[in-house]
């Protein structure tokens, strides 16, 4: 297929490219929800009932860093809409420290407590088990995952450019 035919097919809403793209979008959304379910199941298995999967993933992504609430979204650590609620719950439950930023008193910096680091360790072990299990029980290999990640980075860059273009 030549370049002009491919471009025409891509512009046609009925083309296979649109349906493949929509399938990709649906898969991304389902995968994120499944990840949260996997984390929820692990927490339930361990009897961790005072933390939800979104909060656990947030703790995992923060790791050893100290960040502001605003940085959580900009760094991609948090995809939810109610970051204030989850941060408050994590602080109240003893998973995070928070303190006013010395430079900007309006800003609050957060970091993990030992209890928060324990949750991060639980998730790190879960992800290690799953990555090993996936490679041994499926036809996927490390380079397949690297290829998937490279393609997802292309989509991420494209979407980022679209958002910046609007503003």
Secondary structure by P-SEA (a helix, b strand, c coil): ccaaaaaaaaaccccaaaaaaaaaaaaaaaaaaaaaaaaaaaaaaaccccccaaaaaaaaaaccccccccccccccccccccaaaaaaaaaaacccccccccccccbbbbbbcaaaaaaaaaaaaaaaaaaaaaaacccccaaaaaaaaaaaaaaaaaaaaaaaaac
